[in-house]
Amino acid sequence: MCAVAAGVRGACHCLPVINGDGRALSGRPPREQARHGCSKLAAAHASHLYVTTSMPAHSDDPADALDSATLSLPKQPAFQRFWCTRILSSLSFQMLAVAMGWHIYALTHSAFALGLVGLAQFLPMFLLTLVVGHFADRYDRRRIAAVCQSLESVAALLFACGTFGGWISAPVIYVLAACVGAARAFESPAVASLLPGVVPRGQLPKATAWATSANQTAQIAGPALGGLLYGIGPGAAYLACTLSFAAAATAVWGIPLRAKPASRAPVTLESVFSGIAFIRKEPVILGALSLDLFAVLFGGATALLPVFARDILHTGPLGLGLLRSGTAIGALAGTIWLAHFPLRNRPGAAMFGGVISFGVATLVFGMSHQFIVSLLALMALGASDTISVVVRLSLVQLRTPDDMLGRVSAVNSLFIGTSNQLGEFESGVTAGWWGARTAVLVGGIATITVALLWMKLFPELRNTRSLEREEELAASA
């Protein structure tokens, strides 16, 4: 799940000081800096550092930093590399998810085994949450992402070797899935918090929209391509994942950042838990994260797609890939719509509406016996989910201080992993108890119930009028 930030601060192209690992400290419109002068800036903002457009910060190509406030995003070399690594990494993971899911079901014919694959990916993310956030805030986020994507490439290669060598088995799949989960636990917060170091803050909403389009494009093409390659042979799908992960690592390694590295703060127990403490003090962010967590946790219909594809809709690996692509097609359509018509007013209310629609689409999918109806329901599910994802990640990006963005992003990644991987495990268990169709229907009802309950528990989220803090909007007005 990825997000697109709605249009705020659109008229203020700030040039923040960014750490070498992609962390922005603060920012102010460059024309204001010229107007007020360095002395007034120092007096008014003694605790912050600024750079001007005439002094681009550290970058492999200084012209990138100089022109980034005026160049459109697709023309910025740094953002081009960032976009490539996002789409390649997401494409690889989607292909790998289809291959692992179909492979484990072909070996075991067990919905519970499908759930165990999700659990194997979730446990490392859960255990490493506090560690990975600190890594993202202390070290070069590009290097973290490149190393993780390289390890994922190695894992995919081992899948291929096991397939060609005939020694692949369910336990091997669980172990390799756990290795991929551990690598993604480090990769996700690093990549999520890297974007403010690639583009100016004023362009961050549009940059997030572009990055989300890359992710959704990969989620459309990846499952279909993974299913097609798996139809040729499991080894072909795993080899394609190997090459794509390696290409993503190469792309992220060469991203030029906009500023020099800052000194690293010492590691303390308080700093390790500061991301969790920050979220607990922010009811709007806490409400958005927890709503998205429980909605997708209970409404995890996509985890049972191999069962629906094979036993209910009677289609093959390519049909499975198309079903998995259905949610991404809907999400991409929702992303494009929100990029042109951003959530400027009452984003919290829009999020609740999106979650309820997500639950309704889940119910339709669970009751369907026709492939086309199921595909359309998954598209609606993806479009509805996009609203929730947009609000959640936009709130995190725009309301979190950048010096702890890695730690907050790590907690956010845990919530995503919980809703996705642990949701897959929950769906596998309930499908083993009641059957796949009943499990999906119960999940859809639970999703709608959670949305209605959260409207009562988090009135701040329901009534919030903007993605940014009201005081920040007033100060920038």
N, C-alpha and C positions, 0 to 999 in steps of 0.2 A: 504494500500500500504506500503511495506517494501523494504529494499535495501540490497545489498551486496557490500561491499567496494572492489575495485579491488586491485591487489597485489602491494602495495607500502610499503616501509620501511620493506620489508620482511626479510632483513638480519640484522635488528637492533632491538633486543629484549629489549626494554626499560622497566625499572621498575619505573614508575612515582609515585610521592606522590599522593595518592587518598584520597579525603575526605571520611568521614564515610558515606556520602550519595552518594558515587560513583563518585566523581569528581576528575579527574586527573589534577594535576597542571603542571607538566613538567616531562621530562624523558631524560635519556641518557644511552647508552649501559653500563652495569655494568663493562665490562672489561676496558672501558675508565676511569671509576671512579677509578679503582684500579691503572691504569697506571699513571694518573695525580695526584692523591692524593686529599685529602679534601681541602687543602689550595688553590690549583690551581682551583679546582671547584668553590670555593667561590669567587675567584677573577674574574673568567671568567663569572660566572653566579650568581651574587650577589643577584638577585631578585628571585631565584628559590631554591627549596628544593629537595633533592635527597635521595633515599634509596638504599642500596646495597643488593646484594643477600644474604649476610651473616646476614642481619638484616631485616627479613621480617616484614612488617608493620602489623597493626591490622587485625586480621582475626580470625574467630572462630577456624580455624585449621592452625597454622603457616606453616605447611608443604605444604599447598596449595600455599601460596605465594612463598615459597622457590623453589618449583618444577615447578611453572607455566610457567617459561620460557623454560623448557625442555619437559614437558609433552605435549602430543597432546591434543587438546581441548576436545575431548569426554571423556578423562580420568580425567579432572579437576573437582573436586566435585562442586566448585562454578559455573562453567559454566554449568554443568549438571543441577543444580537447575534453573539457568537462562533460559536454553533451555526449561525445563519443563514448567516453568511459561509462557513463550512465546506461546508455542503450546497449552496449556490448555486455556489461555485467548482468543487466536485467535479462537480456536475451539468453545468456548462458544459463542463468538460474532457472528460467522458465522451461527451457528445453530439458534441463536436468531434472526438474520436478516431474515433468510428464514421464520421462524415461524411468525414474525411480518408482513412481506410482504404478505404472503399468507393469514394470518388471516384478515388483514385489507381489502384486496381485496375481500375475501369471504364475509365480512360484508357489504362492500360498493359498490363493482363492479365499482370502480372509479379509474382511473389512477391518477387523481389529489390527491386522498387520499393517494396513494403511495408516491407521492411527499411530502405531508405534514409530513409523517413519517421521511423522510430525513431532512426536515426543522426543525422538533422538535429536532433532534439530533445535528443539526448544530448550532442552536442559542446559546445553552449554551457554546459550544466550542468557538464561536466568542466572546461572552461577557466576558469569563473568560481567554482569551488568555494571557494577561499581568500578571494576578494573578498567573496562574498555572506555568508559567516559573520561576517566582521568588520563588515559593514554591519548585520547583525542584532543584534550586540552593542553597537554604538555609536549607532545611531539608532532613532527611534521605529518599532517593528515594525508598528504599525497603519498608519502612513503608507507604509512600504515595501510592505505587502500591498496597500493601496488603489491605489497607483500601478501595481503589477504587474498587478493585475486589470483596471485601466483600459486598460493596453496590450494585454492579451489580448482585451479587448472590441473594441479597434480592429482587431486582427488578424482576429478573426472577421468584423468588418464588411467588411474587405478581401476575405476569402473570398467573402462574399455579393456584393459588387460585381463581383468577377471572374467569378462564376457568372452573374449577371444580364447582365453586359456581354459575356460570351462570350470573355474573354481569359484565363480560368483554364487552367493547363497544369501538367504535372508539375513543371517547375522552379519555378513560382510556389508550388506547394504545398510544395515543399522549403524555400523561403526563408521562407514564413510559418510553417511548422512550426518552423524554427530560431528565429524571433522569439518564438513561444510558449514554446519551450524555455528561451530566455534569461530571459523574464519569470518563468517558474515556478522557475528557478534561484534568483532572489531571493525569490520569494514563499514557497517551501516552508520554508526555515529560519526565516523571520520568523514565519509562522503557527505552526509547530511549537513555537517557543520563546516564543510569546505567552501560552499558556495559564496558566503559573504567575503571570502578572500579572493574570489575570482571576478566579481562584478561590484560596482558601487552600490551602496545601500539603496539609493534611489531607484536602481534598476532591479532590485532583488525580487519584487513581486512578479515582474515579467520573466525574470530569469528562472524563478521557481516554476512558472507556468511552462516554459520551454523544457525545463528538466523533467517535469511531470509528463509532458507529451512524449519525451524520449522513453520514459519508463512504461507508459501505456502502449506505445508503439511496440516495444519489446514484448509486452504481455499479450499483444495481439499476435505478433509474428512468432514469438518463441514457442508457445504451446503447439500451434499448428505445424511449425517446422520440426519441433521435437517429435510430434506424433508421426509426421511423414518419414523422418529419418528412422524412427523406431520401427516403422513398417518395413523399411529396407533391412534393418537389423539393429539390435540394441547397441552394438559396438559403434555403428555409424553415428548414432545420436550422442554417445559419450565422447567420441573423438571431436565432433563439432563443438561440444561444450569446452573441451580442452583448448582448442584453438581460440575460441571466442573469449574465454577468461584471460588467456595470455595476451590477446590484443587489448583488452580493457586495462590490464596492468601496464602495458606499454604506454597507452594514452594518458593515464592518470599520472604516471611518473614525470611526464614532460610538461605538465600544466605550470605556466608561470604565475606566481602570486604577486600581489600588489604592494607588499611592504616587507620590511625587515623583520626577522624574528624578535620577539620580546623575551625578557628573562622569564624563566619558569618559576612559579610559586612553589614553595616547599610543600611536600605531601604531608598532610595531617589527617587525623580521623575526621575532623570537622569538614575538611575540604572534600574528602572522599564521599561523604554523605550529603554534601551541600546541594547536589542536584535534586535529591529527594526532598530535602528541607524546603527548597525554593518552590517546588511544585505544591507541597502541602500548604504553603502560605498563599498560593494563587488559586482561589476557587474556580475561576473561569478556566484556567489551564487544566486543573485537576478534573473538573467536570467533563471537559472535552475528551481528555485522555481516557478516563474511566468509562464514559459512554461508548466511545469507539471500541474499547477493549471488550466490554460485555456484549455489545451488539454483534460483533463479528465472532466472538467466542461461541455464542449460542446459535448464530445464523451461518455456521460454516458449511454450507451446502457443497461448496467446491471441493471439499476434502473427499466427498463420496462420489465424485464424478466417474472414476473408473467403474464403480458398481453400477451407476445409472447407465453409463455408456454400454457396458457389456450385457447386463442382465435385464435392464428395463427398456432402454431405447434400442438395444440390439445393433450397436454400431461398433466399429473397430478402433484402432489406435488413432487414425486420422480424425474420426468423429470425436474421440476424446479430446484431441488437440483443438478442434473447432469449438467444442463446448468450453474448454478452458479459455479460449480466445474470446468467447462471448462476453464475459465480464469485462475484459480489457477493452473491447470495442465500445461497450457502453460507457466505460470510464473515460476513454479518449474523447468520445462525443461530449461527455459532461465537462471535461477539462477544456476543450475548445470553446464551449459555450461560456464557461466561467472566465476564460481568458478575455473574451470580448465583453462580457457582462458580469464584472466581478461583484462579489458580495460586499457591497459598501455599507448596507444598513441591515441591522438585526441578523448578523451571521449565526448567532446562537439558535434563534428560532428556525433558521434555514437548516441548521444541522439536525435539529430534532425532526423536522419534516423529512429530511433525507434518510434518517435512520428508520423511521416508521415505514417509508416507502421501501427501504431495503427489506424489512420484515415481510411486507406484502408480496414483493417479488419472490422471496424465498418460499412463501406458501404456494404461489402459482407454480414454481418449479417443482415442488414436491408433489403436486397433484397431477402434473402433466405426464401423458403417455406418448406424446408426439415430439419428435426431434426438433422441429421448427419452433413449436411452442416453448419447449425447454430452452432453446437457444435465445429466443426473444426475452424470456423471463430472466436469463442470466445477463443479457444486455441491460435490461432495466435495473437489475441488481447492481451492476457495475456503475451505471450512471448515478444511482442513488447513493452508493457508497462514496463516490467522488466528492459529494458535498461534505460529508463527514470528514473525509481525509483533508480536503481543502481547509476547512475551518481549524482542524486540529493542528496541522503543521504550520499554518499561517500564524496561529496564536503562539506556537513555540518559537518560530523564527523572529516574530516582531515584538514579543513581550519578554524575551529572555536576554539578559546581559551576555555579550559575546564571550566574556572571559569564563563563563560556565556553560556555554552553549553545547560543548561536547558532552558534559555530564548530563545535562537535561535531555539532549538528544539520545544518550544511551538509555535513559529511563523510558523515553518515548519509543526507542527501538525494542525495549523489553515489552512494552505494551503491545506493539505491533506483533512481535514474536509470540506473545501470549495469545493474542486473538487469532493469529494464523496457525502457528504450529501446534499450540496446546488446543486450539479449537479443532484442528484436524484429529487430535487424539480423542477429544470429547465426542466428536462426531463418529469416529470409529467405534468407540465403546458403546454409545447409545444405539448405533446401527447394529452392533452385535447383539444387543438386548432385544430391540424392538423391530429391527429391519430398517433398511436405508430410507424408505419413504416416510415412515412414521417419525424417524429421527429428524428428518429435514422439516417436517410439519411442526413438530414440537419446538424446534429451534426457531422457526419463523415467529411463532406465537410468543416465545420467550423474548425475542428481540424487540417486538412491539411493546411488550410489558415493561422491559427495561427502559425504553425511551419515555414512556409515560411516567414511570417512577422517578427518573432523573430530572424531569421537568419540575418535580416537587422538591427534590433534594438539592438542586443547584439553580436557584432562581437567578443568580448572577450571570450564569451562562445563558439562560433563557432570555434575559433582558439586556444582554450586552449589545451596544449599539455600533461597535466598530471592532475590527480585528486588532487595532492598536489601542493602547491605553488612552482613555479620554484626556488625561492631562498632557500626554505627549502630543496629541492632535491639537489641543488648545495652544501649546507652546509653539508648534510649527505653523499655526494659522497666521 
